[in-house]
Amino acid sequence: MSITINDEKLIFHLQTKNTSYIFGVMENGQLGQIYYGKKVHSSDNYDNLQSREWRNAIPALDDEHNDFQLEMIKQEYSNFGTGDFRKPAFKVTEPNGSRITVLNYDSYQLLDGKSRIDAGLPSTFDDDGDGAKSLIIKLTDKLTGLNVYLNYSVFPNQDVIVRSTKFVNQGSSTLSLNRALSLQLDLPDKEYDMIHFHGSWARERELSRDSIHDGIQEIGSLRTASSHQENPFFILARHDTNEDQGAAFGFNLVYSGNFIDSVEVDQYRTTRVLVGINPEEFGWQLEPNQEFQTPEAVLSFSADGFNQLSQQLGEFYERHLVNPNFANELRPILINNWEATEFNINEQKLTSFAETAKKLGIEMMVLDDGWFGKRNDDTSSLGDWKVNHDKFPSGLGHLSQSIHNLGMKFGLWFEPEMISQNSDLYREHPEWLVVAPGRKPTPQRHQSVLDMSRTEVVDYLFESMAKIIKDNQIDYIKWDMNRNITEAFGLKLTSDQQLEFGHRYILGVYSLYQKLVDKFPNVLFESCASGGGRFDLGMMYYAPQAWTSDDTDAVERIKIQYGTSYGYPLSMMGAHISAVPNGLNGRQTPLATRGNVAFFGDFGYELDITSLDDDTLAEMKEQVEFYKQYRQVFQFGKFYRIESPFDTRGSYSSWEVVDGNQEVAIAGLYQTLQRPNDSYIRLYFKGLKEDAQYQVNNDPHVYYGDELMNAGYFVSHFNRDKRTGSVDFTSQLFIAKAK
């Protein structure tokens, strides 16, 4: 059983296949954290894991329990103002201004399975009966009538625990919820490194690893988006942990708005982790008989390094988060017209484009920006989701039918959350634009943001988009979001509700997604936010893949996809080949290298195929055929990181994906700048069967799996690119097949 409860001592032991999570009710009626880590036996006595001793100058429970000092104790969901001076998990203000809330244990409920949250939020689930168990702990503050429900769901087969919190006001007065985090984890020491994934537009999810230090270290976002700058996923790992050994805790938030990941080391060098909605721009007026539900937070532990942590999370997302209609479906190879045409589009040009794509074996054409309103540049028409009949006199449906007649699918670009001030929608509804009264809007990209906290805005967008999707047989939607919110203000919200705006905005986005997913269950959605600006689990619940970055330079993409892989599987990563010289940095990389990087994700193209020479088209056709042959492995195999591009000691990086039967492994080896008279290279495979024999590429020799993993495979050299004559930015794929 994955949840064991000692009803006498009120100790709760949550067990997965390889981990234990233990907490219980303390002497003061609050919850204390006992242990989280590698699996331990259930016991009637965990005193060794929660020893206490009296310390001077610290508040205690009372004279009889002078060794019960909250500041010294690991807690499960801490409050503010009663002796624990670390950051709390929640904070509530009463009408009289008091910020003191004491939550005492009331009861528990144990449930089989895991159902979705009924609060307009994306959430995990256990539809296929994978053995999940759920535990709900009820806590009560008798003075205010506030009930708090701590929700734990245990997914034993993936070593994942999902947590969230629900606040219910059963009192007679409105309470101000100032802080409402999803997860707290108190750890017994500070000997950890914090690994997080920072960056900016076009260089998302760069890896940073540093030892945590005394005090507070935090990452987060106040952009009403999870952001390019920091990803909600982070890791705490022991100092000696690497890809293949050592302890690591992974944390992620199923949310797309303002978030915070906080790590606090206190005076006794214990560590508190807090994850949830960023309290800096959050508040909620909790009226009597009303409730507030936090987003879910995902928690996972591995004793076997980062690769194992990433793999168990990836399996968990595919089984228990992603839309089941697409969780195991092979993603189509697509081509997007934007790089080829930008706004200069018409049916004849796009039909010719699709015909060329069909000859290459590409399976879907995606029509990007410029098909709607009077959209001839980026200064107008966002919000006017009606077909531009000057560009498509026969309607968009005629183009869609032509593409379907080729045996291809047809995708379409939307940017639903945005509005142009030069648009019919703005002229009709200027009040729908997000702007603070009396303040001048901050310009960005000639566009503003629609107030998604308003139900009438969501309804308008749903009706407009649903009509386009239905009338034009759309198979795929690229949902873009190209600017963050400034002058955040909700015109329909009262003054004491303005701190609710950010969360209400995201709930509006989720509501629109859910309406469309329900209406069109067979349409594949891809999330995009100027590339990777909302690469988070909240988006993945509705859109099972995301555009990983606007930076499609192969060398930079190695870093971006490598960093992203720590928290997300390959099936979530849109990875395409674009033209060279690259539009962002001017770099020339071989077509083979661009393909060898983009294969490790949801593969596609972003370039003008109608202007390429025959040799290039022939090579692209071979790439498409190769990807189709191994698509199942690339999208749903086990991914292993081997040599990091963030390691500055060498000029090589590598990774690998292995099929579920360990019969096929594909490793990518990438070189940045060639060094003269360089050292030998050995590629160390991972995830093979030790006793199985494998052939690598066309090598006539046969190797045992243990030899390829432990002794490595000798790589003699990199071949020069046939077009440039350079060895810089070249790559090789090594395919090991069991005999």
Secondary structure in CASP SS format (residue, H / E / C, confidence):
PFRMAT SS
TARGET T0000
AUTHOR 0000-0000-0000
METHOD secondary structure of the structure
MODEL  1
M C 1.00
S C 1.00
I E 1.00
T E 1.00
I E 1.00
N E 1.00
D C 1.00
E C 1.00
K C 1.00
L C 1.00
I E 1.00
F E 1.00
H E 1.00
L E 1.00
Q E 1.00
T C 1.00
K C 1.00
N C 1.00
T E 1.00
S E 1.00
Y E 1.00
I E 1.00
F E 1.00
G E 1.00
V E 1.00
M C 1.00
E C 1.00
N C 1.00
G C 1.00
Q C 1.00
L E 1.00
G E 1.00
Q E 1.00
I E 1.00
Y E 1.00
Y E 1.00
G E 1.00
K E 1.00
K C 1.00
V C 1.00
H C 1.00
S C 1.00
S C 1.00
D C 1.00
N C 1.00
Y C 1.00
D H 1.00
N H 1.00
L H 1.00
Q C 1.00
S C 1.00
R C 1.00
E C 1.00
W C 1.00
R C 1.00
N C 1.00
A C 1.00
I C 1.00
P C 1.00
A C 1.00
L C 1.00
D C 1.00
D H 1.00
E H 1.00
H H 1.00
N C 1.00
D C 1.00
F C 1.00
Q C 1.00
L H 1.00
E H 1.00
M H 1.00
I C 1.00
K C 1.00
Q E 1.00
E C 1.00
Y C 1.00
S C 1.00
N C 1.00
F C 1.00
G C 1.00
T C 1.00
G C 1.00
D C 1.00
F C 1.00
R C 1.00
K C 1.00
P C 1.00
A C 1.00
F E 1.00
K E 1.00
V E 1.00
T E 1.00
E C 1.00
P C 1.00
N C 1.00
G C 1.00
S C 1.00
R C 1.00
I C 1.00
T C 1.00
V C 1.00
L C 1.00
N E 1.00
Y E 1.00
D E 1.00
S E 1.00
Y E 1.00
Q E 1.00
L E 1.00
L E 1.00
D E 1.00
G C 1.00
K C 1.00
S C 1.00
R C 1.00
I C 1.00
D C 1.00
A C 1.00
G C 1.00
L C 1.00
P C 1.00
S C 1.00
T C 1.00
F C 1.00
D C 1.00
D C 1.00
D C 1.00
G C 1.00
D C 1.00
G C 1.00
A C 1.00
K E 1.00
S E 1.00
L E 1.00
I E 1.00
I E 1.00
K E 1.00
L E 1.00
T E 1.00
D E 1.00
K C 1.00
L C 1.00
T C 1.00
G C 1.00
L E 1.00
N E 1.00
V E 1.00
Y E 1.00
L E 1.00
N E 1.00
Y E 1.00
S E 1.00
V E 1.00
F E 1.00
P H 1.00
N H 1.00
Q H 1.00
D C 1.00
V E 1.00
I E 1.00
V E 1.00
R E 1.00
S E 1.00
T E 1.00
K E 1.00
F E 1.00
V E 1.00
N E 1.00
Q C 1.00
G C 1.00
S C 1.00
S C 1.00
T C 1.00
L E 1.00
S E 1.00
L E 1.00
N E 1.00
R E 1.00
A E 1.00
L E 1.00
S E 1.00
L E 1.00
Q E 1.00
L E 1.00
D E 1.00
L E 1.00
P C 1.00
D C 1.00
K C 1.00
E C 1.00
Y C 1.00
D E 1.00
M E 1.00
I E 1.00
H E 1.00
F E 1.00
H E 1.00
G C 1.00
S C 1.00
W C 1.00
A C 1.00
R C 1.00
E C 1.00
R C 1.00
E E 1.00
L E 1.00
S E 1.00
R E 1.00
D E 1.00
S E 1.00
I C 1.00
H C 1.00
D C 1.00
G E 1.00
I E 1.00
Q E 1.00
E E 1.00
I E 1.00
G E 1.00
S C 1.00
L C 1.00
R C 1.00
T C 1.00
A C 1.00
S C 1.00
S C 1.00
H C 1.00
Q C 1.00
E E 1.00
N E 1.00
P E 1.00
F E 1.00
F E 1.00
I E 1.00
L E 1.00
A E 1.00
R C 1.00
H C 1.00
D C 1.00
T C 1.00
N C 1.00
E C 1.00
D C 1.00
Q C 1.00
G E 1.00
A C 1.00
A E 1.00
F E 1.00
G E 1.00
F E 1.00
N E 1.00
L E 1.00
V C 1.00
Y C 1.00
S C 1.00
G C 1.00
N C 1.00
F E 1.00
I E 1.00
D E 1.00
S E 1.00
V E 1.00
E E 1.00
V E 1.00
D C 1.00
Q C 1.00
Y C 1.00
R C 1.00
T C 1.00
T E 1.00
R E 1.00
V E 1.00
L E 1.00
V E 1.00
G E 1.00
I E 1.00
N C 1.00
P H 1.00
E H 1.00
E H 1.00
F C 1.00
G C 1.00
W E 1.00
Q E 1.00
L E 1.00
E C 1.00
P C 1.00
N C 1.00
Q C 1.00
E E 1.00
F E 1.00
Q E 1.00
T C 1.00
P C 1.00
E C 1.00
A E 1.00
V E 1.00
L E 1.00
S E 1.00
F E 1.00
S E 1.00
A C 1.00
D E 1.00
G H 1.00
F H 1.00
N H 1.00
Q H 1.00
L H 1.00
S H 1.00
Q H 1.00
Q H 1.00
L H 1.00
G H 1.00
E H 1.00
F H 1.00
Y H 1.00
E H 1.00
R H 1.00
H H 1.00
L C 1.00
V C 1.00
N C 1.00
P C 1.00
N C 1.00
F C 1.00
A C 1.00
N C 1.00
E C 1.00
L C 1.00
R C 1.00
P C 1.00
I C 1.00
L E 1.00
I E 1.00
N E 1.00
N C 1.00
W H 1.00
E H 1.00
A H 1.00
T H 1.00
E C 1.00
F C 1.00
N C 1.00
I C 1.00
N C 1.00
E H 1.00
Q H 1.00
K H 1.00
L H 1.00
T H 1.00
S H 1.00
F H 1.00
A H 1.00
E H 1.00
T H 1.00
A H 1.00
K H 1.00
K H 1.00
L H 1.00
G C 1.00
I C 1.00
E C 1.00
M E 1.00
M E 1.00
V E 1.00
L E 1.00
D C 1.00
D C 1.00
G C 1.00
W C 1.00
F E 1.00
G C 1.00
K C 1.00
R C 1.00
N C 1.00
D C 1.00
D C 1.00
T C 1.00
S C 1.00
S C 1.00
L C 1.00
G C 1.00
D C 1.00
W C 1.00
K C 1.00
V E 1.00
N C 1.00
H C 1.00
D C 1.00
K C 1.00
F C 1.00
P C 1.00
S C 1.00
G C 1.00
L H 1.00
G H 1.00
H H 1.00
L H 1.00
S H 1.00
Q H 1.00
S H 1.00
I H 1.00
H H 1.00
N H 1.00
L C 1.00
G C 1.00
M C 1.00
K E 1.00
F E 1.00
G E 1.00
L E 1.00
W E 1.00
F E 1.00
E C 1.00
P C 1.00
E C 1.00
M E 1.00
I E 1.00
S C 1.00
Q C 1.00
N C 1.00
S C 1.00
D H 1.00
L H 1.00
Y H 1.00
R H 1.00
E H 1.00
H C 1.00
P H 1.00
E H 1.00
W H 1.00
L E 1.00
V C 1.00
V C 1.00
A C 1.00
P C 1.00
G C 1.00
R C 1.00
K C 1.00
P C 1.00
T C 1.00
P C 1.00
Q C 1.00
R C 1.00
H C 1.00
Q C 1.00
S E 1.00
V E 1.00
L E 1.00
D C 1.00
M C 1.00
S C 1.00
R C 1.00
T H 1.00
E H 1.00
V H 1.00
V H 1.00
D H 1.00
Y H 1.00
L H 1.00
F H 1.00
E H 1.00
S H 1.00
M H 1.00
A H 1.00
K H 1.00
I H 1.00
I H 1.00
K H 1.00
D H 1.00
N C 1.00
Q C 1.00
I C 1.00
D C 1.00
Y E 1.00
I E 1.00
K E 1.00
W E 1.00
D C 1.00
M C 1.00
N C 1.00
R C 1.00
N C 1.00
I C 1.00
T C 1.00
E C 1.00
A C 1.00
F C 1.00
G C 1.00
L C 1.00
K C 1.00
L C 1.00
T C 1.00
S H 1.00
D H 1.00
Q H 1.00
Q H 1.00
L H 1.00
E H 1.00
F H 1.00
G H 1.00
H H 1.00
R H 1.00
Y H 1.00
I H 1.00
L H 1.00
G H 1.00
V H 1.00
Y H 1.00
S H 1.00
L H 1.00
Y H 1.00
Q H 1.00
K H 1.00
L H 1.00
V H 1.00
D H 1.00
K H 1.00
F C 1.00
P C 1.00
N C 1.00
V C 1.00
L E 1.00
F E 1.00
E E 1.00
S E 1.00
C C 1.00
A E 1.00
S C 1.00
G C 1.00
G E 1.00
G C 1.00
R C 1.00
F C 1.00
D C 1.00
L H 1.00
G H 1.00
M H 1.00
M H 1.00
Y H 1.00
Y H 1.00
A C 1.00
P C 1.00
Q E 1.00
A E 1.00
W E 1.00
T C 1.00
S C 1.00
D C 1.00
D C 1.00
T C 1.00
D C 1.00
A H 1.00
V H 1.00
E H 1.00
R H 1.00
I H 1.00
K H 1.00
I H 1.00
Q H 1.00
Y H 1.00
G H 1.00
T H 1.00
S C 1.00
Y C 1.00
G C 1.00
Y C 1.00
P C 1.00
L H 1.00
S H 1.00
M H 1.00
M E 1.00
G E 1.00
A E 1.00
H E 1.00
I E 1.00
S E 1.00
A C 1.00
V C 1.00
P C 1.00
N C 1.00
G C 1.00
L C 1.00
N C 1.00
G C 1.00
R C 1.00
Q C 1.00
T C 1.00
P C 1.00
L H 1.00
A H 1.00
T H 1.00
R H 1.00
G H 1.00
N H 1.00
V H 1.00
A H 1.00
F C 1.00
F C 1.00
G C 1.00
D E 1.00
F E 1.00
G E 1.00
Y E 1.00
E E 1.00
L C 1.00
D C 1.00
I H 1.00
T H 1.00
S H 1.00
L C 1.00
D C 1.00
D H 1.00
D H 1.00
T H 1.00
L H 1.00
A H 1.00
E H 1.00
M H 1.00
K H 1.00
E H 1.00
Q H 1.00
V H 1.00
E H 1.00
F H 1.00
Y H 1.00
K H 1.00
Q H 1.00
Y H 1.00
R H 1.00
Q H 1.00
V H 1.00
F H 1.00
Q H 1.00
F H 1.00
G C 1.00
K E 1.00
F E 1.00
Y E 1.00
R E 1.00
I E 1.00
E E 1.00
S C 1.00
P C 1.00
F C 1.00
D C 1.00
T C 1.00
R C 1.00
G C 1.00
S C 1.00
Y E 1.00
S E 1.00
S E 1.00
W E 1.00
E E 1.00
V E 1.00
V E 1.00
D C 1.00
G C 1.00
N C 1.00
Q C 1.00
E C 1.00
V E 1.00
A E 1.00
I E 1.00
A E 1.00
G E 1.00
L E 1.00
Y E 1.00
Q E 1.00
T C 1.00
L C 1.00
Q C 1.00
R C 1.00
P C 1.00
N C 1.00
D C 1.00
S C 1.00
Y C 1.00
I E 1.00
R E 1.00
L E 1.00
Y C 1.00
F C 1.00
K C 1.00
G C 1.00
L C 1.00
K C 1.00
E C 1.00
D C 1.00
A C 1.00
Q E 1.00
Y E 1.00
Q E 1.00
V E 1.00
N C 1.00
N C 1.00
D C 1.00
P C 1.00
H C 1.00
V C 1.00
Y E 1.00
Y E 1.00
G H 1.00
D H 1.00
E H 1.00
L H 1.00
M H 1.00
N H 1.00
A C 1.00
G C 1.00
Y E 1.00
F E 1.00
V E 1.00
S C 1.00
H C 1.00
F C 1.00
N C 1.00
R C 1.00
D C 1.00
K C 1.00
R C 1.00
T C 1.00
G C 1.00
S C 1.00
V C 1.00
D C 1.00
F C 1.00
T C 1.00
S E 1.00
Q E 1.00
L E 1.00
F E 1.00
I E 1.00
A E 1.00
K E 1.00
A E 1.00
K C 1.00
END
